[in-house]
């Protein structure tokens, strides 16, 4: 897909979502459901950075998502903060969680990375579940949406305002994510996914890049969790559970791992599918699971990944020359090599 075509397509998607409050009633969807799609997309994007681009099985990102949600809930309840402050505290909580867990995850690869990330997520889950006096335990916490503090007044954030705030944050996240994965740093992450041994041989400190990727992923998941708590006015331990991580991973696979817009496609199908199917039957997980199975069987690269292949631009086709280019972007200055 040429850059101009991609730009036009991206602008069209944003314009469609900008008209969401008008279009959603036509599809019999509440605007809060579309807001949830945008918020969930950011969490799926955080998984995509680790799994789709770096090749790390990010099966525990619900830990950061839940920390963002509880960061908001606890700050609103105990610190009486405004809307922006609560989101910043939620992001900070997730970032701190990533900073604590990253050293333990850093030298693990493959299934061990995935299992350890799940284990740490469950630790946070049981803390929230058992610490009833602070977190509300199994019953969770109500999160009254604080006002948006402006210099002259405090403005209430209704559903429409919440939607456009979610849209703005989503667009900013996409722009930053696209710039990140197409930068020398992003190319290095793909080089690590393709052949970490060779990347190390070329002189790259892969642990350093993975550490930064983990922190970025945790921050994105924390932003998503913070917005989600304010969207539904509630935070509970299930936001930290491994099932939540599984939904993010499945959404990423469905949309297309290693694609910029695959996170939105996967989140859209998951959230809308869940909303529609759950109103029809209580066994909605079975039908949604069947959808994911069908996707894996018939669209192994995900929906957008398959489109990329059809357009002869596979995101997985990263060659050895690209690995060398990633090295050159970070290697110290040498004669005949990039700085």
C-alpha positions as CSV (number, residue, x, y, z in Angstrom):
1,X,0.0,0.0,0.0
2,X,1.5,3.3,-1.1
3,X,2.0,6.0,1.5
4,X,-0.6,8.3,-0.1
5,X,-3.1,5.5,-0.3
6,X,-2.5,4.6,3.3
7,X,-2.9,8.2,4.4
8,X,-6.2,8.6,2.6
9,X,-7.5,5.3,4.1
10,X,-6.4,6.3,7.6
11,X,-8.0,9.7,7.2
12,X,-11.2,8.0,6.0
13,X,-11.3,5.8,9.1
14,X,-10.8,8.7,11.4
15,X,-13.6,10.7,9.7
16,X,-15.9,7.7,10.0
17,X,-15.2,7.5,13.7
18,X,-15.6,11.3,14.0
19,X,-19.1,10.8,12.8
20,X,-19.7,8.0,15.3
21,X,-22.4,9.8,17.3
22,X,-24.4,10.1,14.1
23,X,-23.7,6.7,12.6
24,X,-23.9,4.5,15.7
25,X,-27.7,4.9,16.2
26,X,-28.1,3.8,12.6
27,X,-26.3,0.6,13.5
28,X,-28.3,0.3,16.8
29,X,-25.1,0.8,18.8
30,X,-24.8,2.9,21.9
31,X,-22.0,5.5,21.6
32,X,-20.3,4.0,24.7
33,X,-19.8,0.7,22.8
34,X,-17.9,2.6,20.1
35,X,-15.9,4.4,22.8
36,X,-15.0,0.9,24.2
37,X,-13.8,-0.1,20.8
38,X,-11.4,2.8,20.6
39,X,-10.2,2.3,24.2
40,X,-9.7,-1.4,23.8
41,X,-7.8,-0.8,20.5
42,X,-5.0,0.9,22.5
43,X,-4.7,-2.1,24.8
44,X,-4.6,-4.4,21.8
45,X,-1.9,-2.1,20.3
46,X,0.2,-2.6,23.4
47,X,0.1,-6.4,22.9
48,X,0.8,-5.9,19.2
49,X,4.1,-4.1,20.0
50,X,5.4,-7.0,22.1
51,X,3.9,-10.0,20.3
52,X,3.4,-8.7,16.7
53,X,6.6,-6.8,16.3
54,X,9.0,-8.1,19.0
55,X,7.9,-11.7,19.0
56,X,7.4,-11.8,22.8
57,X,4.2,-13.6,24.0
58,X,2.6,-10.8,25.9
59,X,0.0,-12.9,27.8
60,X,0.0,-10.7,30.9
61,X,-0.8,-7.2,29.6
62,X,-4.0,-7.2,31.6
63,X,-1.8,-6.5,34.6
64,X,-0.9,-3.0,33.3
65,X,-4.5,-2.5,32.0
66,X,-5.8,-3.3,35.5
67,X,-3.2,-1.1,37.2
68,X,-4.3,1.8,35.0
69,X,-8.0,1.1,35.9
70,X,-7.2,0.9,39.7
71,X,-4.9,3.9,39.5
72,X,-7.8,5.9,38.3
73,X,-10.3,4.4,40.8
74,X,-8.1,4.8,43.8
75,X,-7.0,8.3,42.9
76,X,-10.6,9.5,42.4
77,X,-11.8,7.9,45.6
78,X,-8.9,8.9,47.9
79,X,-7.2,11.9,46.3
80,X,-10.2,13.8,44.8
81,X,-8.4,14.4,41.5
82,X,-9.8,15.8,38.2
83,X,-10.2,13.9,35.0
84,X,-6.8,14.5,33.5
85,X,-5.0,13.9,36.8
86,X,-6.7,10.6,37.3
87,X,-5.7,9.4,33.8
88,X,-2.1,10.5,34.4
89,X,-2.1,8.6,37.8
90,X,-3.4,5.5,36.0
91,X,-0.7,5.7,33.4
92,X,1.9,6.2,36.1
93,X,0.7,3.2,38.0
94,X,1.0,1.0,34.9
95,X,4.4,2.4,34.0
96,X,5.6,1.7,37.6
97,X,4.2,-1.8,37.3
98,X,6.1,-2.3,34.0
99,X,9.3,-0.9,35.7
100,X,9.0,-3.4,38.5
101,X,8.2,-6.5,36.3
102,X,10.5,-5.8,33.4
103,X,13.7,-6.9,35.1
104,X,12.1,-10.3,35.9
105,X,10.8,-10.7,32.3
106,X,13.8,-9.3,30.5
107,X,15.9,-12.4,30.1
108,X,13.0,-14.8,29.5
109,X,12.0,-15.7,26.0
110,X,9.3,-17.8,24.4
111,X,6.7,-19.6,26.5
112,X,8.7,-18.8,29.7
113,X,8.1,-15.1,29.1
114,X,4.4,-15.7,28.5
115,X,3.9,-17.8,31.6
116,X,5.9,-15.5,33.8
117,X,3.9,-12.5,32.6
118,X,0.6,-14.4,33.3
119,X,1.9,-15.3,36.8
120,X,2.7,-11.6,37.7
121,X,-0.7,-10.6,36.3
122,X,-2.4,-13.1,38.6
123,X,-0.4,-11.7,41.6
124,X,-1.9,-8.3,41.0
125,X,-5.3,-9.9,40.5
126,X,-5.2,-11.6,43.9
127,X,-4.0,-8.5,45.6
128,X,-7.0,-6.6,44.2
129,X,-9.3,-9.5,45.0
130,X,-8.1,-9.9,48.6
131,X,-7.4,-6.3,49.6
132,X,-11.1,-5.7,50.1
133,X,-10.8,-2.6,52.4
134,X,-9.0,-0.6,49.7
135,X,-10.0,-2.1,46.3
136,X,-13.5,-3.4,47.1
137,X,-12.3,-7.0,46.5
138,X,-14.5,-9.1,44.3
139,X,-17.3,-6.4,44.2
140,X,-14.9,-3.9,42.7
141,X,-15.1,-0.1,43.0
142,X,-17.4,2.4,41.5
143,X,-15.5,5.2,39.7
144,X,-17.5,8.4,39.5
145,X,-16.2,10.3,36.5
146,X,-14.4,13.4,37.7
147,X,-14.9,16.8,36.0
148,X,-12.5,18.1,33.3
149,X,-10.7,20.9,35.1
150,X,-10.4,24.0,33.0
151,X,-8.9,27.3,34.0
152,X,-12.3,29.0,34.4
153,X,-14.6,26.1,35.3
154,X,-15.0,22.4,36.0
155,X,-16.8,20.7,33.1
156,X,-18.6,17.5,33.5
157,X,-17.5,14.7,31.0
158,X,-20.6,13.2,29.5
159,X,-20.8,10.2,27.1
160,X,-20.3,12.3,24.0
161,X,-17.3,14.1,25.5
162,X,-15.9,10.8,26.6
163,X,-16.2,9.4,23.1
164,X,-14.3,12.3,21.5
165,X,-11.6,12.2,24.2
166,X,-11.3,8.4,23.5
167,X,-11.1,9.2,19.8
168,X,-8.4,11.8,20.2
169,X,-6.3,9.6,22.4
170,X,-6.7,6.7,20.0
171,X,-5.6,8.8,17.0
172,X,-2.6,10.1,19.0
173,X,-1.7,6.5,20.0
174,X,-1.9,5.3,16.4
175,X,0.3,8.1,15.1
176,X,2.9,7.5,17.8
177,X,2.7,3.7,17.3
178,X,3.1,4.0,13.5
179,X,6.1,6.3,14.0
180,X,7.6,4.0,16.6
181,X,7.4,0.7,14.6
182,X,8.7,2.4,11.4
183,X,11.6,4.1,13.2
184,X,15.0,2.5,13.6
185,X,13.9,1.4,17.1
186,X,10.9,-0.4,15.6
187,X,13.0,-2.0,12.9
188,X,15.3,-3.3,15.6
189,X,12.3,-4.8,17.4
190,X,11.4,-6.7,14.2
191,X,15.0,-7.7,13.8
192,X,14.9,-9.2,17.3
193,X,11.7,-11.1,16.4
194,X,13.3,-12.5,13.2
195,X,16.6,-13.5,14.6
196,X,17.7,-12.3,18.1
197,X,20.9,-14.3,18.0
198,X,22.1,-12.5,14.8
199,X,21.0,-9.2,16.2
200,X,23.1,-9.8,19.3
201,X,26.0,-11.0,17.1
202,X,25.8,-7.7,15.2
203,X,26.3,-5.8,18.4
204,X,22.8,-4.9,19.5
205,X,21.9,-5.0,23.2
206,X,18.5,-6.7,22.7
207,X,17.7,-6.6,26.4
208,X,17.8,-2.8,26.3
209,X,15.4,-2.6,23.4
210,X,13.0,-5.2,24.9
211,X,13.1,-3.3,28.2
212,X,12.0,-0.1,26.5
213,X,9.4,-1.9,24.5
214,X,8.0,-3.4,27.7
215,X,7.7,0.0,29.3
216,X,6.0,1.5,26.2
217,X,3.6,-1.4,26.1
218,X,2.8,-1.1,29.8
219,X,2.2,2.6,29.4
220,X,-0.2,2.1,26.5
221,X,-2.1,-0.6,28.4
222,X,-2.3,1.6,31.4
223,X,-3.8,4.5,29.3
224,X,-6.4,2.1,28.0
225,X,-7.2,0.7,31.4
226,X,-7.5,4.3,32.9
227,X,-9.9,5.3,30.1
228,X,-11.9,2.1,30.4
229,X,-12.5,2.6,34.1
230,X,-13.7,6.1,33.5
231,X,-15.8,4.9,30.6
232,X,-17.7,2.2,32.5
233,X,-17.4,4.0,35.9
234,X,-16.1,0.8,37.5
235,X,-12.9,-1.1,38.3
236,X,-12.8,-4.7,39.4
237,X,-10.2,-7.5,39.7
238,X,-11.3,-9.1,36.4
239,X,-9.5,-6.3,34.5
240,X,-6.2,-7.9,35.9
241,X,-7.2,-11.4,35.1
242,X,-5.4,-13.6,32.5
243,X,-8.7,-13.9,30.6
244,X,-8.6,-10.2,29.9
245,X,-5.0,-10.6,28.5
246,X,-6.4,-13.5,26.3
247,X,-9.0,-11.2,24.8
248,X,-6.3,-8.7,23.9
249,X,-4.2,-11.3,22.3
250,X,-7.1,-12.9,20.4
251,X,-8.2,-9.5,19.1
252,X,-4.6,-8.8,17.9
253,X,-4.5,-12.1,16.1
254,X,-7.9,-11.5,14.6
255,X,-7.0,-8.0,13.3
256,X,-3.5,-8.9,12.2
257,X,-0.2,-9.1,14.2
258,X,2.4,-6.7,13.0
259,X,0.0,-4.3,11.4
260,X,-0.7,-0.7,12.5
261,X,-4.5,-0.8,12.1
262,X,-5.0,-4.5,12.9
263,X,-5.5,-3.6,16.6
264,X,-8.6,-1.5,15.7
265,X,-10.0,-4.2,13.4
266,X,-9.6,-6.9,16.1
267,X,-10.9,-4.7,18.9
268,X,-13.9,-3.7,16.8
269,X,-14.8,-7.3,16.0
270,X,-14.3,-8.5,19.6
271,X,-16.2,-5.6,21.3
272,X,-19.1,-5.4,18.8
273,X,-19.3,-9.2,18.6
274,X,-19.3,-9.5,22.4
275,X,-22.0,-6.8,22.7
276,X,-24.3,-8.4,20.1
277,X,-23.8,-12.1,20.8
278,X,-24.0,-11.7,24.6
279,X,-27.5,-10.1,24.2
280,X,-28.6,-13.2,22.3
281,X,-27.1,-16.0,24.5
282,X,-25.2,-16.4,27.7
283,X,-22.8,-18.8,25.9
284,X,-21.4,-15.9,23.9
285,X,-17.8,-17.1,24.6
286,X,-18.4,-20.3,22.5
287,X,-19.5,-18.3,19.4
288,X,-16.8,-15.7,19.8
289,X,-14.2,-18.5,20.2
290,X,-15.5,-20.2,17.1
291,X,-15.0,-16.9,15.2
292,X,-11.4,-16.7,16.4
293,X,-10.8,-20.4,15.4
294,X,-12.2,-19.6,11.9
295,X,-9.9,-16.6,11.6
296,X,-6.9,-18.7,12.6
297,X,-7.8,-21.4,10.0
298,X,-8.7,-19.2,7.1
299,X,-6.8,-15.9,7.9
300,X,-3.7,-17.1,9.7
301,X,-2.1,-13.6,9.4
302,X,-5.3,-11.9,10.6
303,X,-7.6,-9.8,8.5
304,X,-5.3,-6.9,7.7
305,X,-2.3,-9.2,7.5
306,X,-4.0,-11.2,4.8
307,X,-4.9,-8.0,3.0
308,X,-1.2,-7.0,3.2
309,X,-0.2,-10.4,1.7
310,X,-2.7,-9.9,-1.1
311,X,-1.3,-6.5,-1.8
312,X,2.2,-8.1,-1.9
313,X,3.3,-6.2,1.2
314,X,3.6,-8.7,4.0
315,X,4.6,-7.2,7.4
316,X,6.4,-10.5,8.2
317,X,8.8,-10.2,5.2
318,X,11.7,-8.7,7.1
319,X,15.0,-9.7,5.5
320,X,18.6,-10.0,6.7
321,X,19.4,-6.7,5.0
322,X,16.8,-5.1,7.2
323,X,18.5,-6.6,10.3
324,X,21.8,-5.0,9.1
325,X,20.0,-1.7,8.6
326,X,18.6,-1.9,12.2
327,X,22.2,-2.4,13.4
328,X,23.5,0.5,11.4
329,X,20.9,2.8,12.9
330,X,22.2,2.2,16.4
331,X,25.9,1.1,16.0
332,X,28.6,3.6,17.1
333,X,30.1,5.7,14.3
334,X,32.3,3.7,12.0
335,X,33.8,4.3,8.5
336,X,31.2,3.3,6.0
337,X,28.4,2.6,8.5
338,X,25.5,4.7,9.8
339,X,25.6,6.4,13.1
